[in-house]
């Protein structure tokens, strides 16, 4: 092995050792998609890949938990369902948390055409500071997109426990608005697919995932409501 190759190998090994393995990721894929005539939104394709596969790829290196009906996907995931089914995103988060063992957890909607780039932006953020409960992306208007975020697992568990009925039919705002969550400006990367027009725009502007989207979870830290 040449000295150059040895240096590259050592650098890769150091990066792998610095990464925190096993960070959980909850992907919410169990909504009704009422504005899409009940279509299975996570299975809609953008640039030849389903939205769900894009979400799974975005959290590569994590332990992904998909909350929704099992479907064929690329990659290994753990499946679970909210109780009752179609109980909303907060109930879905509660179901995912029951299977999450890491200190921090991504929460990601399964309707994000730019999921890989969006999560890469979260990963580039500094580790969560003392007193900071999480981070989430903000769209071009400054609106916080709670379902593209990274949160402290224990804080999420306490927030869910404080809601009636296990969070059934509760809004994401009711779960997270009282937490110390930092907004990360993301512009169009925070765009989701709620309507057929959204889907057509996503297909028209689809890009090949950037190299940053493949970045492994960082050293001390690594998912608008779905319908």
N, C-alpha and C positions, 0 to 999 in steps of 0.2 A: 504494500500500500504506500503510495506517495505521501509526502508530508502534507500536500494540499488536501488529498482525500482524507487523510487522518484527521486533519483539522476540521473538515466538513463533518465527518462522522462524530467527532467529539462534540461539535456544536449542536448537532441534532440530538445526541444523547443528553446533553445538558438541558436542552429545551424540553425534551420528554420528561426528564426528572423534575423540572421546574413546574410542569403542568400538574394540576390537581385532577386526578382521574375520578370518574364516577359521579360527576356533578349531574344531578337529576334535571330533566327537562320535561315539562308537562305540555303536551300539544293538544289543544282543544279541537276536536273534530266531530262533535256529536250534535251540532245545531240542526235546526229544521230548514234553513236556507229559504225562508218564506218569500224573500224578494227575488229568489231565483226559481220560483215555481216548484219548490221542494226538491230541486236537483241536489244530488250528492256533491256539495260544493268542494270538499277536499279532493274529489276525484276529477275535478275539472282540470284540463291540461293547459299549460302555458309553455310554449316552446318545447313541446314534446314530453313534458314531465308534469305529473299531477301536482296540485298545490300541496297535498300532503307529503309527497316525496320531497318537495322543495323544503318543507318545514323540517322533515327528518334529516335531510342533508345539512341543514343550517346548524343543527346541534350535534354534528358529528363529534365523536369523542366523549359525549355525555351518555347518560343512561336515559333514553327517551321513553316516556310513558304516554301513550296515545289514549285519550279519553274519547271513545266513540266505537261504533260497530267495527269489528275486525274486517279488513279488506286487504287485498294483496298490496304489498309495499316493497320498496327496495331498502333493505336494512333490517336489523333486528330491533324490535321494540317490544315493550310490555303493553298489553291491552287492558283497559278497564272501562267501566261505564259509570256515569253518575247515577245516583238513586234519588228519585225515580229518573228514568230516561227523559231527555229533553228538559231537565231541571234548570238549565241555564249555565252560563260560564262559571259562576261561583260554585255551583254544585259540582261542575266538572273539575275545578281546581281542587275542591275538597277530596274528590275521588282520586285525583292524581297524587295529592299529598299523602294519602294513606299508603302509597307505595314508594314515596321518596325518602331516602335516608341521608342525603347530603345536607350540608349546612346551608347551601344556597341552591336555588332552583330557577331555571328559566321557565317562563310562562309564555306560550306562543300560540296564537291562533293559527288554524290550518287554512287560512284564506289569504296568505300573503305572497304575492308573486315575486317579491324581492326579499324573501325570507333570509336567504344566505347573507346578502349584503347587510340586512338589518341586524342580524345577530352578530355579524362581524363588527359592526359599529358598537354594539354593547360590549363585546369582548375587549375592544380597545380602550374602554373606559377604565380609569384607575380602580383598584380594589375598593369595595364598599368601605366607607369610612365609619368610624365610631359614631353611633347615632343615626346612621343612614340605613334605612330599611330596605332600600332597593333603588333601581334605576329603570326607567322606561323611555322609549323613544317618543318624541313629539313631532307631529306632522308640520307641514308648511305654515299652518295657521297658528301653531303653538299649542295645539290641543294635545294633551297627553294621551298616548295610545297604550293603555295599561296592559294590553295583551301582547305586547312586544317588550318584555321586561325580564329583569333578573332580580330576585327578591331573597331575603333571608327566610329560610324555611320555617323556623320557629315562629317568626313574626306572622307569616301567612297563616299558620295553624291557629294562633291565638285570635287572629282577625276572623277566621272562619267560625271558630268556636263561639265568638261573640254574636253571631247572627242566628236568628231563629231558623228552624227546619233545615239545619245543615247547609244554609245558603241557598236553598231552593228558590228559584225565581228572583233572587236578589241581584241587584245591579253591581257591576264591577266597581262603580264609584262608592257604593256603600261598603265594599270590602276594603278598598285601598285609599280612599280620600283622606282618612285620618292618619295615614302612615307618612313617614319622612322619605318621600320618593323623589329622586332627582330626575328632571327631564333632560334628555339628550336630544338636541335638535337633529332631525333626520330628513326633513323635507319629504320628497316623494318616496323615499325608502319605506315610509310608514304607511303607504297606501295599501288598502285591503280590497277584496272583491266582494261586494254586497249585491251588485246588480249585473245584468247582462252587459250593460254599457261599460261597467268597470272591467269586466272580463275582456271585452274587445279592446279596451285601452291597454290593458296589461299585455295582451297578445301582440298588439302593435308596437309596443315599446320594450318587449322582452329583450334582455341582454344575457350574454353568457356570464355565469357567476365569476366574480373577480377572484384573484388569488387570495385576497384578504379573507374571502368567505371560507377558505379552507384552513384558516388559522386554528390551531388547537386551543382548548380552554386555557386561559391565562393562569398564572401561578396561584393567586389567592382567591380568584373568583372566575367563573367562566368568562321566558312567552306570559279601541272601539269594540265593542262586544260582538261576538259571533251570533248569527241568527240561523 
